[in-house]
Amino acid sequence: MEQNNIVDIKYQQTGTSSTVNELGMREMQAKVYEHRTERFLLIKAPPASGKSRALMFVALDKLANQGIKRVVVAVPEKSIGRSFQNTTLTPKFPTDWKVTPYFDLCDVSNEQDKAGRFVEFFHQNTAKILVCAHATLRNGVKQIEDQLFNDCLLAIDEFHHTSADVNSGLGDIVRRVMNNSTGHIIAMTGSYFRGDGIPVLRAEDEARFYPVTYNYYQQLNGYRYLKNLVLGYHFYHGSYLDHIGEVLDTHKKTIIHIPSVNSRASSGLGKIAETGEIMKIIGTEESKDYNTGIYHIRTKDGRLLKVADLVEDDLKERNLVQGYLQRMKSKDDIDIIIALGTAKEGFDWQWCEECLTIGVRGSLTEVVQIIGRCTRDCEGKDTAKFVNMIGMPDADQADVKVAVNDFLKAITASLLMEQVMAPSWHFKTTKEPTDDSIPFARTLTVEGLKPLSSEKTRLIVQEQLDDLKASVLQDDLIVKAISGSTTAETITKTLLPKVIREKYPDLNDEEVEEVREHFLLDTVIKGNNIVDEHGNPIDVKDMNDGKQEGEGNRLLKLTNRFVNIDKLSINLIDTINPFQRAYEVLSRQVDPPTLKVIQDTIAVQKIDMTLEQAIMLFKGPMQDYVKSHNGQLPSINNADPKVRELAAAYLIMKNLKIRHDMGLDYVEEKGGKQ
C-alpha cells in the first residue's frame, strides 16, 4: 500500500542549537550548566542535542569546585560509551574530559572482570572517571557499600531505563544513592516516559530532582543544516519482506530495525534468515571484510554498499562490527545498518538520513529514540525521515484486537511527536503580563484561564507538558475514548484530570485544574490549523503576542468551526475532543475495509455488557427495532441510550459470529464482559 506521511515539519535553520558560547557550550548545554550546583539534576533533551557533553561540563565543574571526588557514567549499551570517550574541551573550558582506558568498561577490547574493576575504582584515588554499561553498574553496586557513593557523581544516561518498580535494579540504585549517601545524581534522557505505564521515579523521589528541559522543536529549529523532518507509515498485507523493497531507498544512509521474533510483524523465518533476505533485496553480496565484519553488497544499478549486520548472534562477530561503527570517521564508512535491539538510544551516526522500522514499537520511548538516530545535524543532510512499516489488520486475522491496538499505538505516537516537534504556546489570562522569558513561545490570551498559582504547576507546564502528553496518550481509557463516541466533556473534565492526578499525586484540586487547562489548550491549538478569515493557513511566525490586530481576523479551525482566537475561551475548548484527529488520520491513511474493522473492534471493546445480556437483547428488542425501522440496524452513535444499547448487543453478536466462523472460541473477559 502507498506510503503516507503523517508529520512533515519544516524548520527555520537558525543555527542557535549548534552555535557555541564563550565556554564552548551549545544552547542546551549552557542551559544545563546554569544549574550545575543542583545535587539531583534531571536533563530531558532530544537525541543529538548534546547531553553527553553537557554532562562533561557539569561533572568537571563538580570535580573542580563542588567537592566531588569521582564520577561514574552508566549507559544502556556498550556502543553508547563512545559518546563519553576522551574529549578536548580546552581552551574554552578549563579542563578536558579524560577517561583512563582501564576504567572505560564500554571498550569492546576491554572485557575482563568489569564488575571487579568497577569496585576497584572506588578504592583508588588516581582515576576520576569511570564509564560502564547499566548492567555493569547493577552488578558492581551489589559488591560495594552505599557509603562509597559519598562525594561521587552518578550519571545515568537514558534514564527512562530506571523504574519506580521495586524490582528495578537501576531504580533501587538511584534511591540508595539519594537516601544513603552524600552522592550527586545527573539523570539524562531524550524520552522521559516508559511504555509499561510504570513511572520512572516515585513522585516523592522525582520531586527532589531539578528538571531542565530542552524540547525537540528548540533542537531541530536551531539546527544549521537539517530543515525538514518527515514521519511516515507504510501499510502492507502479508509479509514485510515482500514489501520492504517498496520503501527502502538504498541511496539514503539508513538504519533498518527488524521486528522481534515474537512480534506480530515477524515473518516467522527467524531474525538471521530475515536479515539475509533483506541483504538480498539490497543487492548481491560480493565480499565480507573479516577484520571488521562489514558486508560489501552490489546493488542492481552497480553501486557497492557497506552494510553492517547487528542482528548477528555470535559475540565475536558483533564486537567486530560494533568496534568498527565506534571508529567511524566519514560518511563513506557505512551505508546501511540492519539491527534488532541495538542502534537505537544513544547510537551516534550523524550521517543517518532515514530510519526504517518494521512493526509497531511497544512504547513511545522507543519511537522517540529511533527517530533520534536520523535527526542529528550534518552538512549535506537537509531531510530526516522515519518510516514505520505496519501490517494491515484484517477481519480474517485471529487476533484483530492486537492488530487494532498496533494501529492506535502508531497513530498516537505520531501525534505525540507532532506535538513535541511543533512550536510551543504560552497561554495567559487577560490580567497577566506577557512573559518574554519563555523561548520559542507564541502567546495567546484565553478567557477564563486559571493562572498558574504555584511553582509546581509552573514547572509542569513549562518543563513537563510533553511527558504528560505521553502519559495521557498511553492511558487505556483515553485511547478507547478518542474514537468520538465519548463526549468531549467526559474526556477533558473526567479522564484527563484522572491521568494528571496519577502522574502528579501531590497536586491539589486547584493545581490539577490549572494543569488540565494548559494541557488542553496546548493540545487543541497544536492539533488544529490557524487560518485567516478566508480559511488560508497563517504562519505561526507571524503571530506574536497579538501585535497584528489590524491585519484581519485570525481564526482557529476547531473541528468544523472557525473561532476568532482573540475570543478564545476555556469553555469553548472544553467542548472539543483534542484527540479526534487520531481517527481523522486513521481514516485518511487506511483503506475503508481496514478502517471498518478498526472502528467495529473498538466499538465492541467499549461495550459494558455480558454475553447473556447481548443474546437477550438481540433475540427480542433488537429484532423488534429492525422491523419497526424498515430493516435499519440500530446505530452505536444514536442519541437515544436505549438504541445504543441495542446496537451494542448487535455488535457483540456480530463479533461472536465472526469468531465462530473463524473457528475461534468466545472468551469472556473481566467478569463476563467482552
C-alpha positions in Angstrom: 0.0 0.0 0.0 1.1 3.5 -0.6 3.3 5.2 2.0 1.8 8.2 3.8 3.5 11.0 5.6 1.7 11.8 8.9 4.1 14.5 10.0 6.1 16.8 7.7 7.6 19.7 9.6 10.0 22.4 8.2 12.4 24.2 10.5 14.0 27.6 10.2 17.7 26.6 10.4 18.5 29.4 12.9 21.8 27.6 13.9 21.2 28.5 17.6 21.2 25.0 18.9 24.6 24.2 17.3 26.3 27.6 18.0 28.7 27.5 20.9 29.2 30.2 23.6 32.5 31.5 25.1 32.8 28.3 27.1 32.3 26.1 24.1 28.8 25.2 25.1 25.8 24.8 22.8 22.4 26.3 23.8 21.2 23.2 25.6 24.5 22.6 27.4 24.6 26.2 28.6 21.0 25.9 30.0 22.1 22.8 31.9 25.3 24.4 33.2 23.3 27.2 34.8 22.0 24.6 37.3 25.3 22.7 37.8 25.2 23.1 41.6 22.0 21.1 41.9 22.6 17.8 43.7 20.0 15.9 41.7 19.6 17.1 38.1 17.2 15.7 35.5 18.1 16.6 31.9 15.4 16.0 29.4 16.5 16.7 25.9 16.1 15.0 22.5 18.7 12.8 20.9 21.7 14.7 19.3 21.2 17.7 21.5 24.5 17.2 23.3 23.5 15.6 26.6 26.8 13.7 26.9 28.9 16.9 26.6 26.5 18.7 28.9 27.3 16.1 31.5 31.0 16.5 30.9 30.8 20.2 31.6 28.8 19.8 34.8 30.8 16.8 36.0 34.2 18.5 35.6 32.9 21.6 37.5 31.7 19.3 40.3 35.1 17.7 40.4 36.9 21.0 40.4 34.6 23.2 42.6 31.9 21.2 44.4 33.8 18.6 46.4 33.0 15.6 44.1 35.9 13.2 44.0 34.9 10.7 41.4 32.3 10.3 38.5 30.5 7.2 37.4 28.8 7.3 34.0 26.4 4.5 33.1 25.0 3.9 29.6 22.5 1.3 28.5 24.8 -0.5 26.0 28.5 -0.6 25.2 28.2 1.2 21.8 26.9 4.3 23.6 30.0 4.5 25.6 31.6 6.1 22.5 29.9 9.3 23.4 31.9 9.6 26.6 35.3 8.9 25.3 38.2 11.4 25.8 37.0 14.8 24.6 39.0 18.1 24.2 37.1 21.0 25.8 40.1 23.4 26.3 41.0 26.2 25.7 37.4 27.5 26.0 36.7 25.3 29.1 39.3 25.0 31.9 39.8 21.2 31.6 39.4 18.3 29.2 37.3 15.1 29.7 39.7 12.2 30.2 38.8 8.6 30.9 41.6 6.2 31.9 41.4 3.3 29.4 41.4 0.8 32.3 38.2 2.3 33.6 36.5 2.6 30.2 34.4 -0.5 30.7 32.5 0.0 27.4 35.6 -0.6 25.3 34.8 -3.9 23.5 38.5 -4.8 23.7 38.4 -4.4 27.4 36.0 -7.2 28.5 37.7 -8.8 31.5 36.2 -8.6 35.1 34.2 -5.5 34.6 32.5 -5.7 38.0 35.8 -6.2 39.7 37.3 -3.0 38.0 34.1 -1.2 39.0 34.7 -2.0 42.6 38.4 -1.2 42.3 37.5 2.3 41.0 36.1 3.2 44.4 39.2 2.1 46.3 41.8 4.2 44.3 42.4 7.9 44.1 44.2 8.4 40.8 41.4 8.0 38.1 38.5 10.3 38.4 36.0 9.0 35.8 34.6 5.5 35.0 32.3 4.7 32.1 30.3 1.5 32.2 27.1 -0.1 31.0 23.9 -0.2 33.1 24.4 -4.0 33.6 27.9 -3.4 35.0 26.6 -0.7 37.3 23.9 -3.1 38.6 26.4 -6.0 39.1 29.1 -3.7 40.6 26.9 -2.0 43.1 26.0 -5.4 44.7 29.6 -5.6 45.8 30.0 -2.2 47.5 28.5 -0.3 50.4 26.2 2.7 49.7 28.6 5.0 51.6 31.2 4.6 48.8 29.0 6.9 46.8 29.7 9.7 49.2 31.3 12.6 47.2 30.6 10.7 44.0 28.6 11.8 41.0 26.5 9.1 39.4 25.4 9.9 35.9 22.8 7.7 34.3 22.3 8.0 30.5 18.9 7.1 29.0 17.3 7.4 32.4 14.0 6.0 31.3 15.5 2.5 31.8 15.1 3.3 35.5 11.7 2.4 37.1 9.8 3.0 40.3 9.0 -0.7 40.3 10.5 -2.5 43.3 12.2 -5.0 41.0 14.1 -2.3 39.0 17.8 -2.6 39.7 18.5 0.9 38.4 15.7 2.4 40.3 16.9 0.8 43.5 20.4 2.2 43.0 19.1 5.7 42.4 17.1 5.6 45.7 20.1 4.2 47.6 22.4 6.9 46.4 19.8 9.6 47.1 19.0 8.3 50.6 22.1 6.6 51.9 25.0 8.7 50.7 26.0 12.3 50.0 26.4 11.5 46.3 25.1 13.6 43.4 23.0 12.3 40.5 22.6 13.5 36.9 19.9 11.7 35.0 19.7 12.2 31.2 17.1 11.1 28.8 15.6 12.0 25.4 12.2 10.4 26.3 11.2 10.6 29.9 8.3 8.2 29.7 8.1 4.4 29.7 5.9 2.0 27.7 4.9 -0.2 30.6 3.0 2.6 32.5 5.3 2.4 35.5 6.7 5.8 36.4 10.4 6.4 36.0 10.6 7.6 39.6 8.4 7.6 42.6 6.7 11.0 42.9 8.5 11.8 46.2 11.9 11.0 44.6 11.2 12.9 41.4 10.3 16.0 43.4 13.9 16.1 44.6 15.3 16.4 41.1 15.6 19.8 39.4 14.3 19.3 35.8 16.0 21.0 32.8 14.0 20.5 29.6 15.2 21.3 26.0 12.5 20.2 23.6 12.6 18.8 20.1 11.4 22.0 18.5 14.2 24.1 20.1 16.7 21.5 18.9 15.5 21.0 15.3 14.6 24.6 14.7 18.1 25.6 15.8 20.0 23.3 13.5 22.2 24.7 10.8 21.7 22.1 8.0 18.6 19.9 8.8 15.5 21.7 7.8 12.8 19.0 7.3 11.6 16.1 9.4 9.1 13.5 7.9 7.3 10.8 9.9 5.6 8.3 7.6 3.8 5.0 7.6 3.7 2.2 5.0 0.8 -0.2 5.5 1.2 -3.7 4.0 -0.6 -7.0 3.7 1.2 -10.3 4.1 5.0 -10.4 5.0 7.0 -7.3 5.3 9.8 -9.0 3.4 7.5 -8.9 0.3 7.1 -5.1 0.6 10.3 -3.7 2.2 11.8 -3.1 -1.3 9.0 -0.6 -2.0 10.1 1.5 0.9 13.9 1.0 1.3 15.9 3.7 -0.6 19.4 2.4 -0.8 20.7 5.8 -1.9 20.0 7.0 1.7 22.1 6.3 4.8 19.6 4.0 6.6 19.1 2.1 9.8 16.7 -0.8 9.3 15.2 -2.1 12.6 13.6 -5.5 12.0 10.8 -6.8 14.3 11.3 -9.1 17.3 10.7 -12.8 16.5 7.8 -12.7 19.0 6.1 -9.7 17.4 3.1 -9.8 15.1 5.2 -8.3 12.3 7.8 -11.1 12.3 7.9 -13.2 9.1 8.4 -16.4 11.1 11.7 -17.2 9.3 13.8 -16.1 12.3 15.9 -13.0 12.6 19.1 -14.4 10.9 17.1 -15.5 7.9 15.2 -12.2 7.7 18.5 -10.3 7.7 19.7 -12.4 4.9 16.6 -11.8 2.9 16.9 -8.0 3.4 20.5 -8.2 2.1 19.3 -10.0 -1.0 16.8 -7.2 -1.5 19.6 -4.6 -1.2 21.7 -6.4 -3.8 24.3 -9.2 -4.3 26.9 -9.9 -1.7 30.4 -9.5 -3.2 32.5 -9.9 -0.1 32.8 -9.7 3.7 35.6 -7.9 5.5 36.5 -10.4 8.2 38.6 -7.7 10.0 35.5 -5.5 10.5 32.5 -7.8 9.9 31.2 -5.4 7.3 29.4 -6.8 4.1 30.0 -5.3 0.7 26.8 -5.6 -1.4 26.4 -4.6 -5.1 23.1 -3.0 -5.9 21.3 -3.7 -9.2 22.4 -0.3 -10.5 26.1 -1.1 -9.8 26.8 0.8 -6.6 28.9 -1.0 -3.9 27.4 -0.5 -0.4 28.8 -1.2 3.0 26.2 -3.0 5.2 26.5 -3.7 8.9 24.7 -6.7 10.5 23.9 -6.0 14.2 21.5 -8.9 14.3 24.3 -11.5 14.3 24.3 -13.6 17.5 28.0 -14.5 17.5 29.6 -12.3 20.2 32.9 -12.1 18.4 31.3 -11.0 15.2 29.1 -8.4 16.9 32.0 -6.9 18.7 33.9 -6.6 15.4 31.0 -4.7 13.8 30.4 -2.6 16.9 34.1 -1.7 17.2 34.1 -0.6 13.5 31.0 1.5 14.0 32.5 3.1 17.1 35.6 4.1 15.0 33.6 5.6 12.0 35.1 8.9 10.9 33.5 9.7 7.5 30.2 9.5 5.6 31.5 6.7 3.4 32.3 4.3 6.2 28.9 2.7 6.2 25.7 2.8 4.1 23.1 0.6 5.8 22.8 -0.8 9.3 20.5 -3.7 10.0 19.6 -4.1 13.7 17.1 -5.5 16.1 17.6 -4.4 19.7 20.6 -2.1 19.2 21.4 1.1 17.2 18.6 2.9 19.0 19.1 5.1 22.0 22.4 7.0 22.1 23.7 5.4 18.9 25.7 8.1 17.2 25.7 8.0 13.3 25.4 11.7 12.3 25.1 10.8 8.6 22.0 8.7 9.0 19.2 10.1 6.9 16.4 7.5 7.3 15.2 5.1 9.9 13.1 2.2 8.5 11.3 0.4 11.3 9.2 -2.7 10.8 6.4 -3.3 13.2 4.7 -1.1 15.8 7.0 -0.4 18.7 5.8 -1.2 22.2 6.3 2.3 23.6 6.6 6.0 22.7 10.1 5.9 24.3 11.3 3.5 21.6 9.8 5.6 18.8 11.4 8.8 20.1 14.8 7.1 20.4 14.7 5.5 16.9 13.7 8.9 15.3 16.6 10.4 17.1 19.0 8.3 15.1 18.4 10.3 12.0 17.8 13.8 13.4 21.5 14.7 14.0 22.5 17.8 12.2 25.0 17.1 9.5 26.3 19.0 6.5 24.7 17.8 3.3 21.6 16.4 5.1 18.5 18.6 4.8 15.8 16.0 5.4 15.5 13.3 8.1 12.9 10.6 7.7 11.3 7.9 9.9 9.2 5.3 8.1 7.3 2.7 10.1 6.0 -0.4 8.2 2.8 -1.8 9.7 0.9 -4.9 8.9 -2.7 -4.1 8.0 -5.3 -5.6 10.3 -7.7 -8.0 8.6 -11.1 -9.3 9.7 -9.8 -12.8 8.9 -7.0 -12.5 11.5 -7.4 -14.5 14.6 -6.4 -11.6 16.9 -7.9 -8.5 15.4 -7.8 -6.6 18.8 -4.0 -6.9 18.8 -3.8 -5.5 15.2 -6.1 -2.6 16.0 -4.1 -1.8 19.2 -1.0 -1.7 17.0 -2.6 1.0 14.8 -3.7 3.1 17.8 -0.1 2.9 19.2 1.3 4.1 15.9 -1.1 6.9 15.4 -0.9 8.2 18.9 2.9 8.1 18.8 2.9 10.1 15.6 0.5 12.7 17.1 2.7 13.0 20.2 5.8 13.5 18.1 4.0 16.2 16.1 3.1 18.0 19.3 6.7 17.7 20.6 8.2 19.0 17.4 5.9 21.9 16.9 6.4 25.5 18.3 5.3 25.9 21.9 2.5 28.2 23.0 2.2 30.3 26.1 -1.3 31.0 27.4 -2.2 33.8 29.8 -5.2 35.4 31.3 -6.3 38.9 30.4 -4.8 40.2 33.7 -1.4 38.5 33.3 1.5 40.3 31.6 3.3 38.6 28.7 6.3 36.5 29.8 9.1 37.2 27.3 11.4 34.8 29.1 9.8 31.7 27.6 11.8 30.9 24.4 10.1 29.8 21.2 6.7 30.5 22.6 3.7 32.2 20.9 1.3 33.9 23.4 -2.5 33.7 23.3 -4.8 35.4 25.8 -7.5 33.0 26.9 -10.8 34.0 28.6 -11.5 32.1 31.8 -8.0 30.6 32.1 -6.7 30.0 35.6 -3.3 31.5 36.2 -0.5 29.1 37.5 -0.6 29.5 41.2 2.4 27.5 42.4 6.0 26.7 41.4 4.9 23.0 40.9 2.3 23.8 38.3 4.7 26.3 36.6 7.4 23.7 36.3 4.9 21.1 34.9 3.6 23.5 32.3 7.0 24.8 31.2 9.1 21.7 31.6 7.0 18.6 31.6 4.0 19.1 29.4 5.3 16.7 26.7 5.8 14.0 29.3 2.3 14.5 30.5 1.1 14.2 26.9 2.9 10.8 26.6 1.1 9.6 29.8 -2.3 10.8 28.5 -1.9 9.2 25.1 -0.9 5.9 26.7 -3.9 5.8 29.0 -6.2 2.9 28.1 -9.4 4.8 29.0 -8.4 7.8 26.9 -7.3 5.7 23.9 -10.7 4.0 23.9 -12.5 7.3 24.3 -10.8 9.2 21.4 -12.9 7.5 18.7 -15.6 10.1 19.2 -18.3 8.1 20.9 -17.3 9.5 24.3 -18.3 13.2 24.8 -15.5 15.8 24.8 -16.6 17.0 28.2 -16.1 13.5 29.6 -12.6 13.2 28.1 -11.5 16.7 29.1 -13.2 17.0 32.5 -13.1 13.5 33.9 -10.5 11.3 32.1 -7.8 13.9 31.7 -7.8 15.1 35.4 -7.6 11.4 36.4 -4.3 10.9 34.5 -2.9 14.2 35.9 -3.7 13.1 39.5 -2.0 9.7 38.9 1.1 11.3 37.4 1.3 14.2 40.0 -0.3 12.9 43.2 0.9 15.8 45.2 -1.2 18.4 43.3 -4.3 19.7 45.0 -7.6 20.0 43.0 -7.0 23.7 42.1 -3.5 22.8 40.7 -4.9 19.8 38.8 -7.3 22.2 37.1 -4.6 24.6 36.2 -2.5 21.9 34.6 -5.6 20.4 32.9 -6.5 23.8 31.2 -2.9 24.4 30.0 -2.5 20.8 28.7 -5.8 21.1 26.9 -5.1 24.4 25.3 -1.7 23.3 24.1 -3.0 20.1 22.7 -6.0 21.7 20.9 -4.1 24.6 19.5 -1.3 22.4 18.1 -3.8 19.9 16.7 -5.7 22.5 14.7 -5.0 24.9 12.0 -4.6 28.7 12.5 -6.2 30.4 9.5 -7.3 33.8 8.3 -10.8 34.8 7.5 -10.6 33.1 4.1 -9.5 29.8 5.6 -5.9 30.2 4.5 -3.2 29.0 6.9 -1.3 31.6 8.8 2.4 31.0 9.6 2.8 31.0 13.4 5.9 33.2 13.0 3.5 36.0 12.1 1.6 35.7 15.3 3.4 37.2 18.2 1.5 38.4 21.2 -1.4 40.0 19.3 0.7 42.7 17.6 -1.1 42.4 14.3 -4.7 43.1 15.4 -5.2 45.4 12.4 -4.3 42.8 9.8 -7.5 40.9 9.6 -9.1 38.3 11.8 -7.0 35.4 12.9 -9.2 32.3 13.1 -8.6 28.9 14.6 -10.3 25.9 13.0 -11.6 23.8 15.8 -13.3 20.7 14.3 -15.8 22.2 11.9 -15.9 25.7 13.5 -13.9 28.8 12.9 -13.2 30.8 16.1 -11.5 34.2 16.3 -8.5 33.4 18.5 -8.8 36.8 20.2 -12.0 35.4 21.7 -10.6 32.0 22.7 -12.1 30.7 26.0 -11.7 27.7 28.2 -15.5 27.0 28.0 -15.1 26.6 24.2 -12.1 24.4 24.5 -13.9 22.0 26.9 -16.3 21.1 24.1 -13.5 19.9 21.8 -12.2 16.4 21.7 -8.5 17.0 21.5 -7.8 13.5 20.3 -10.3 13.2 17.5 -7.6 13.9 15.0 -6.2 10.4 15.6 -9.2 9.0 13.9 -9.1 11.6 11.2 -5.6 10.4 10.5 -6.6 6.8 10.6 -9.5 7.3 8.1 -7.2 9.2 5.8 -4.3 6.7 5.8 -6.1 3.3 6.0 -8.3 1.7 3.3 -12.0 1.6 4.0 -12.4 -2.1 4.8 -9.5 -2.0 7.3 -10.9 1.2 8.9 -14.2 -0.5 9.4 -12.5 -3.4 11.2 -10.8 -0.9 13.5 -13.9 1.0 14.2 -16.0 -2.1 14.9 -13.4 -3.7 17.1 -13.0 -0.5 19.2 -16.8 -0.2 19.5 -17.1 -3.7 20.8 -14.2 -3.2 23.3 -16.0 -0.3 24.8 -19.3 -2.1 25.4 -20.1 -2.8 29.1 -22.4 -5.8 28.5 -22.2 -9.5 29.2 -22.8 -12.1 26.5 -26.0 -13.2 28.2 -27.4 -9.7 28.1 -26.4 -9.3 24.5 -28.2 -12.6 23.5 -31.4 -11.5 25.3 -31.4 -8.1 23.6 -30.5 -9.5 20.2 -33.3 -12.1 20.2 -36.0 -9.7 21.4 -35.8 -5.9 21.4 -33.2 -5.7 18.7 -35.4 -7.7 16.2 -38.4 -5.5 17.1 -36.4 -2.4 16.4 -35.3 -3.6 13.0 -38.8 -4.5 12.0 -40.2 -1.1 13.1 -37.4 0.8 11.2 -37.8 -0.9 7.8 -34.8 -3.2 8.3 -32.4 -0.5 9.5 -29.9 -1.6 12.2 -29.5 0.4 15.4 -26.5 2.8 15.5 -24.0 2.9 18.2 -23.9 6.7 17.8 -27.7 7.2 18.2 -28.6 9.9 20.7 -31.1 7.5 22.4 -29.2 5.4 25.0 -31.7 2.5 24.5 -30.9 2.4 20.8 -27.2 2.5 21.6 -27.7 -0.5 23.9 -29.4 -2.5 21.1 -26.5 -1.5 18.7 -24.1 -2.8 21.3 -25.8 -6.1 21.5 -25.8 -6.4 17.7 -22.0 -5.7 17.6 -21.3 -8.3 20.2 -23.3 -10.9 18.4 -21.7 -9.9 15.1 -18.3 -10.2 16.6 -19.2 -13.6 18.1 -20.3 -14.9 14.7 -17.1 -13.8 13.0 -15.1 -15.6 15.7 -17.3 -18.7 15.3 -16.8 -18.7 11.5 -13.1 -18.5 12.0 -13.1 -21.5 14.4 -12.4 -19.4 17.5 -14.0 -19.8 20.9 -15.7 -16.8 22.5 -13.6 -15.7 25.5 -15.3 -13.8 28.3 -13.1 -11.2 30.0 -13.2 -9.2 33.2 -16.2 -10.9 35.0 -18.2 -11.8 31.9 -17.7 -8.6 29.9 -16.4 -8.7 26.4 
